Amino acid sequence: MPRGAPPVVRPAEAADVGEVADLFLASRRDALPYLPVIHTDDETRRWMAGVVFPAGGMWVAVLDRRIVGFAALNSGRDHLDHLYVRPGWYGRGIGSVLLERAKELSAGRLRLFTFQRNARARAFYEARGFAVVDLNDGSRNEEREPDVLYEWVRVPGAGL
């Protein structure tokens, strides 16, 4: 991992919810400026605290006591619901470490959605073994932004 020590990756704790919500908001604004703003920041914080955190399956990457990224798996551990890195921390291996943890926790198959216009995310996932399963016109997400469904399947004997 470039630029120093790797992050500590640990399960998220209830005390992390505010910092994770702020990271989520900042990352989406930075990486996805074309998305419409559908929810206020306070609504997003309540959703994170009331829906995302209670669902479990969230891991955070911590450097110098600061959360620099997070990933959240669904309860079946076959869908990566979220993977976000703090703006200014891209390209340092944080997303890779979190994605590897998600792959380890999966049963050997992992799916995720990203937006078709999110070229950085698409290149990231494709470089890590994910393949396009489906393209959609945006009718299945609240932003109404065309998206893409990716899938990764562990190849026996090939590791992650």
Summary of the structure (lengths in Angstrom):
residues: 160
radius of gyration: 15.2
end to end distance: 17.2
largest distance: 46.2
contacts: 437
relative contact order: 0.16
helix: 32%
strand: 28%
